Amino acid sequence: MTLMPLPTQVPDLEPDDRPVVISVEQISKKFCRKLRQSLAYGVQDIATDLVGGTRQSDRLRKDEFWALKDISFQLRRGDALGLVGTNGAGKSTLLRIISGLIKPDTGRVVIQGRIAPLIALGAGFNPILTGRENIYANMSILGLSTREIKQRFDEVIEFAEISDAIDSPVQTYSSGMAARLGFACAIYVEPEILLIDEVLAVGDTRFKAKCYRRLYELRRQGVAFILVNHNPQAILNTCDEAIYLNKGTLVSSGASEAIVTQYEKDLFYNGAERHPNQMIFPAKAAADSMGMDIRLLCFRNAQGEILPSLIVGKPMSFCVGVYSHDRFSGVTLHLKISKVGGEDNIGTVLYLSGENDNHFFDVPQGEHEIQLQLPYLGLIPGSYTMLVNLKRDSIYTFDVVASFRFTVLSDGKINQCRFYQPRSWELVKTSPDNTLH
């Protein structure tokens, strides 16, 4: 499996000419569920190696399981690959094998180029040493000489934004400060390959945006990276290709949009039917419900007809069909809309809350539809994902849809814009007193 990015990312090389920087060939890794048994197997494996025996690495022993099984792919210069999957899918294990922290039981990994792993928060930092001392220690481990570290030291500090704490022990740093320092050290090593495992999930929003801008710049310079992030939006904004892992096996690989959609469908949709700009959810038994369930997400026109396509500037209503198992008061919706893909990494573009608008509903038992009426659609053309949260008194969550995908089209009258401005034009006759001189 060869994963190819958009050819525009590295304009000086054609896609087929770009060198392979990581080649993962049929790697598998097994672990033991019980500590005592795991230690016994470790001693047994060491003894086998000492006497020149052959391990049966392709077989499971008692209480062992495959954390990874027969994983293969290639990463080329300038590629950005996302890893998606639930906890325990094998994502972090895969990165640890690629970085050389652990060895696979079968298969091999071939690396061409300097690799900088950001696998754990503050990994490689000595908590007793100061930030300054850890910069020298960490970057030297990653292959830089003392002279090279001195040349880049000020840039690392400036990027990490921790100058006030640089001479304090790292154990006094917050998780966000440690992540900043680790990321800054890694990118100023000037690696050919970056491995990033959830470290960008901490810290403030502004610094995260700064990191993603830097990743975009590095990629244009030919740096390849693998990103693990439980936020699908981060994968979509950053990676053209993705791999979906489940219980150690490779489920699918390909364009990040398709892979994230498949992952979210398995994780969230629970049998929901997907149509253009519409989702229909199966009924839940009362025992499986939190009291009220989302059954339908769609857009309607003024006549109540479901809209298969959405046009910028047109009036419409966003509709949430619900089934209530009892009567509830204080029912409200929270909607968060994010743009899918693009180089701007702008994340959330619109947040709408019934609580903020002081709109709460009394919902009797049975089927109902909560409608958010929009005099015009202000989103610019593109693909979007919406988080829909059905709540009571803004505290109790009845139901949630983590990712409702929809697409906004243009009628040809809007482009190169960040938002749609409702407007009207008029010619006004002025009196002589109002005429400009």
KEMI-736235 format. One record per residue (C-alpha): residue in three letters; x, y, z. Coordinates in steps of 0.02 Angstrom, whole numbers, padded with zeros to 5 digits, always signed. Layout:
BEGIN
alaXYZ;...
END
This chain:
BEGIN
met+00000+00000+00000;thr+00074+00166-00055;leu-00008+00323+00009;met+00007+00471-00108;pro-00027+00653-00058;leu-00086+00795-00166;pro+00053+00829-00293;thr+00047+01017-00260;gln+00124+00997-00087;val+00302+00966-00152;pro+00306+01056-00319;asp+00488+01018-00360;leu+00458+00830-00373;glu+00329+00725-00464;pro+00235+00606-00348;asp+00319+00448-00417;asp+00492+00527-00401;arg+00478+00571-00216;pro+00584+00456-00109;val+00505+00337+00016;val+00555+00394+00191;ile+00461+00260+00290;ser+00426+00083+00231;val+00325-00025+00350;glu+00326-00207+00294;gln+00208-00333+00372;ile+00244-00283+00551;ser+00156-00368+00697;lys+00173-00341+00884;lys+00102-00444+01026;phe+00084-00406+01211;cys+00035-00508+01362;arg-00114-00457+01467;lys-00039-00517+01632;leu+00118-00436+01705;arg+00190-00591+01787;gln+00164-00696+01631;ser+00239-00556+01525;leu+00397-00554+01632;ala+00411-00742+01616;tyr+00396-00732+01427;gly+00529-00596+01426;val+00652-00705+01520;gln+00610-00850+01405;asp+00642-00744+01249;ile+00809-00681+01317;ala+00863-00859+01355;thr+00815-00914+01180;asp+00920-00774+01105;leu+01070-00817+01215;val+01075-00998+01160;gly+01047-00952+00978;gly+00872-01022+00967;thr+00730-00960+00859;arg+00580-00873+00935;gln+00406-00917+00874;ser+00364-00735+00852;asp+00219-00766+00735;arg+00119-00865+00863;leu+00023-00811+01017;arg+00060-00889+01185;lys-00058-00899+01332;asp-00133-00729+01379;glu-00052-00641+01231;phe-00143-00537+01100;trp-00096-00448+00940;ala-00078-00261+00967;leu-00034-00249+00781;lys-00053-00381+00647;asp+00023-00377+00472;ile+00027-00188+00447;ser+00107-00122+00287;phe+00118+00050+00206;gln+00241+00176+00134;leu+00264+00359+00171;arg+00348+00472+00043;arg+00432+00639+00061;gly+00303+00775+00094;asp+00165+00652+00141;ala+00049+00690+00287;leu-00030+00531+00353;gly-00164+00525+00488;leu-00194+00375+00600;val-00372+00354+00662;gly-00450+00224+00774;thr-00519+00201+00949;asn-00412+00182+01104;gly-00323+00016+01095;ala-00325+00011+00905;gly-00133+00006+00897;lys-00095+00184+00841;ser+00032+00226+00977;thr+00110+00053+00965;leu+00137+00081+00779;leu+00222+00249+00809;arg+00333+00174+00945;ile+00390+00038+00825;ile+00425+00164+00686;ser+00523+00275+00807;gly+00627+00125+00866;leu+00567+00128+01046;ile+00505-00052+01033;lys+00538-00191+00909;pro+00407-00281+00807;asp+00386-00468+00827;thr+00373-00493+00640;gly+00409-00383+00490;arg+00523-00233+00477;val+00526-00043+00464;val+00647+00047+00349;ile+00680+00232+00386;gln+00767+00351+00267;gly+00803+00517+00351;arg+00811+00600+00521;ile+00658+00560+00625;ala+00588+00663+00769;pro+00458+00575+00877;leu+00331+00672+00980;ile+00250+00517+01052;ala+00219+00561+01234;leu+00199+00723+01327;gly+00372+00776+01386;ala+00450+00614+01324;gly+00639+00624+01338;phe+00632+00765+01466;asn+00712+00745+01636;pro+00589+00824+01759;ile+00729+00877+01877;leu+00826+00971+01743;thr+00777+01146+01687;gly+00697+01183+01520;arg+00863+01251+01457;glu+00956+01093+01506;asn+00822+00982+01431;ile+00832+01073+01265;tyr+01016+01028+01250;ala+00987+00850+01308;asn+00835+00818+01199;met+00902+00895+01039;ser+01069+00808+01058;ile+00978+00641+01071;leu+00890+00687+00908;gly+01059+00708+00823;leu+01113+00890+00839;ser+01284+00948+00897;thr+01305+01072+01039;arg+01352+01208+00914;glu+01195+01175+00812;ile+01086+01179+00968;lys+01161+01347+01019;gln+01121+01418+00847;arg+00938+01367+00861;phe+00912+01390+01048;asp+00832+01563+01038;glu+00712+01505+00902;val+00657+01357+01009;ile+00623+01471+01157;glu+00530+01597+01050;phe+00419+01463+00972;ala+00383+01375+01138;glu+00341+01543+01222;ile+00412+01488+01390;ser+00557+01610+01411;asp+00501+01656+01588;ala+00512+01474+01643;ile+00662+01416+01542;asp+00774+01402+01696;ser+00643+01315+01803;pro+00635+01125+01821;val+00523+01042+01693;gln+00428+00956+01834;thr+00354+01128+01874;tyr+00286+01147+01696;ser+00105+01124+01651;ser+00059+00992+01521;gly+00038+01129+01392;met+00210+01203+01428;ala+00291+01031+01413;ala+00202+01003+01247;arg+00261+01172+01182;leu+00441+01135+01226;gly+00435+00959+01153;phe+00358+01019+00990;ala+00482+01163+00973;cys+00631+01048+01002;ala+00568+00924+00872;ile+00534+01049+00732;tyr+00699+01141+00753;val+00797+00980+00737;glu+00747+01000+00554;pro+00690+00819+00534;glu+00640+00732+00374;ile+00504+00639+00470;leu+00392+00692+00616;leu+00290+00571+00722;ile+00154+00660+00822;asp+00045+00565+00945;glu-00089+00670+01030;val+00035+00798+01099;leu-00058+00936+01006;ala-00218+00892+01099;val-00159+00996+01248;gly-00123+01180+01260;asp-00222+01333+01212;thr-00310+01355+01045;arg-00194+01493+00985;phe-00038+01387+01009;lys-00119+01237+00925;ala-00155+01345+00773;lys+00026+01402+00775;cys+00085+01221+00777;tyr-00027+01172+00631;arg+00034+01321+00530;arg+00212+01264+00563;leu+00168+01086+00508;tyr+00099+01156+00346;glu+00261+01253+00317;leu+00368+01100+00355;arg+00266+00994+00236;arg+00293+01118+00095;gln+00479+01099+00130;gly+00463+00911+00105;val+00449+00851+00284;ala+00338+00698+00301;phe+00239+00665+00458;ile+00118+00545+00538;leu-00016+00621+00650;val-00120+00532+00782;asn-00265+00637+00844;his-00437+00589+00911;asn-00506+00750+00837;pro-00560+00704+00659;gln-00556+00889+00611;ala-00368+00895+00645;ile-00341+00746+00530;leu-00448+00821+00392;asn-00364+00991+00403;thr-00188+00922+00405;cys-00179+00756+00313;asp-00223+00706+00136;glu-00211+00520+00174;ala-00260+00417+00325;ile-00254+00241+00396;tyr-00395+00167+00499;leu-00340+00041+00630;asn-00456-00068+00733;lys-00393-00193+00864;gly-00223-00199+00783;thr-00279-00230+00605;leu-00282-00111+00458;val-00465-00084+00413;ser-00438+00034+00266;ser-00325+00169+00198;gly-00343+00308+00072;ala-00402+00489+00061;ser-00426+00562+00236;glu-00603+00620+00198;ala-00660+00443+00155;ile-00565+00361+00299;val-00627+00483+00432;thr-00804+00462+00367;gln-00790+00273+00381;tyr-00715+00286+00556;glu-00851+00406+00616;lys-00986+00296+00541;asp-00922+00146+00639;leu-00898+00248+00797;phe-01050+00361+00803;tyr-01185+00323+00678;asn-01248+00155+00743;gly-01340+00107+00586;ala-01393+00282+00533;glu-01440+00306+00351;arg-01339+00441+00263;his-01409+00544+00120;pro-01347+00708+00044;asn-01358+00835+00187;gln-01471+00718+00285;met-01458+00579+00416;ile-01591+00460+00480;phe-01561+00364+00642;pro-01642+00201+00697;ala-01763+00200+00842;lys-01698+00158+01016;ala-01783+00056+01148;ala-01828+00154+01305;ala-01698+00054+01402;asp-01560+00111+01283;ser-01614+00294+01280;met-01569+00440+01393;gly-01749+00499+01377;met-01749+00585+01207;asp-01668+00527+01045;ile-01612+00612+00885;arg-01700+00526+00739;leu-01671+00647+00594;leu-01551+00785+00541;cys-01593+00882+00384;phe-01621+01052+00303;arg-01793+01109+00243;asn-01855+01250+00132;ala-02002+01367+00171;gln-02124+01235+00107;gly-02057+01105+00228;glu-01972+01002+00092;ile-01803+00923+00130;leu-01663+01010+00035;pro-01541+00891-00051;ser-01424+01038-00087;leu-01385+01197+00009;ile-01353+01363-00078;val-01262+01512-00002;gly-01379+01654+00042;lys-01541+01556+00027;pro-01667+01543+00170;met-01686+01373+00254;ser-01714+01285+00419;phe-01599+01161+00504;cys-01712+01026+00576;val-01681+00900+00714;gly-01813+00765+00724;val-01826+00691+00899;tyr-01924+00556+00988;ser-01961+00590+01171;his-02000+00442+01284;asp-02080+00558+01412;arg-02123+00742+01437;phe-01971+00853+01466;ser-01949+01040+01494;gly-01795+01147+01464;val-01746+01057+01303;thr-01617+01147+01196;leu-01490+01120+01058;his-01305+01160+01045;leu-01231+01162+00869;lys-01047+01179+00825;ile-01002+01191+00640;ser-00824+01166+00576;lys-00755+01175+00400;val-00682+01016+00328;gly-00508+01024+00255;gly-00415+01173+00186;glu-00251+01252+00231;asp-00317+01383+00351;asn-00357+01262+00494;ile-00492+01382+00551;gly-00584+01247+00649;thr-00752+01302+00718;val-00835+01432+00607;leu-01004+01443+00692;tyr-01074+01400+00864;leu-01261+01412+00894;ser-01339+01380+01064;gly-01521+01380+01115;glu-01462+01424+01289;asn-01372+01581+01227;asp-01529+01631+01131;asn-01637+01589+01283;his-01739+01462+01184;phe-01794+01311+01285;phe-01937+01196+01236;asp-02065+01093+01329;val-02071+00930+01232;pro-02215+00808+01259;gln-02197+00622+01234;gly-02190+00571+01052;glu-02111+00629+00889;his-02066+00813+00863;glu-01948+00921+00760;ile-01843+01064+00829;gln-01812+01190+00691;leu-01678+01324+00682;gln-01743+01446+00552;leu-01611+01539+00453;pro-01665+01690+00349;tyr-01512+01654+00242;leu-01367+01531+00243;gly-01211+01630+00282;leu-01082+01490+00261;ile-00969+01503+00110;pro-00961+01358-00015;gly-00873+01204+00051;ser-00891+01047+00157;tyr-00936+01059+00340;thr-00960+00947+00491;met-01082+00988+00631;leu-01086+00927+00810;val-01267+00918+00868;asn-01300+00909+01055;leu-01477+00883+01119;lys-01482+00938+01301;arg-01594+00981+01447;asp-01556+01140+01546;ser-01384+01143+01463;ile-01321+01010+01584;tyr-01404+00844+01547;thr-01365+00769+01375;phe-01505+00670+01295;asp-01415+00626+01133;val-01269+00686+01028;val-01215+00669+00847;ala-01028+00700+00839;ser-01014+00729+00652;phe-01156+00774+00534;arg-01079+00809+00363;phe-01156+00931+00240;thr-01101+01030+00088;val-01139+01210+00041;leu-01142+01259-00142;ser-01133+01426-00231;asp-01255+01494-00359;gly-01108+01578-00443;lys-01133+01746-00358;ile-01010+01721-00215;asn-00828+01673-00217;gln-00665+01724-00134;cys-00762+01769+00024;arg-00752+01723+00207;phe-00937+01751+00240;tyr-01099+01792+00155;gln-01168+01966+00186;pro-01357+01986+00163;arg-01387+02145+00065;ser-01499+02250-00045;trp-01462+02387-00172;glu-01555+02549-00198;leu-01537+02711-00296;val-01586+02860-00187;lys-01621+03032-00259;thr-01535+03165-00156;ser-01588+03344-00127;pro-01470+03487-00170;asp-01434+03514+00014;asn-01364+03335+00028;thr-01257+03343-00129;leu-01070+03332-00098;his-00968+03480-00159;
END
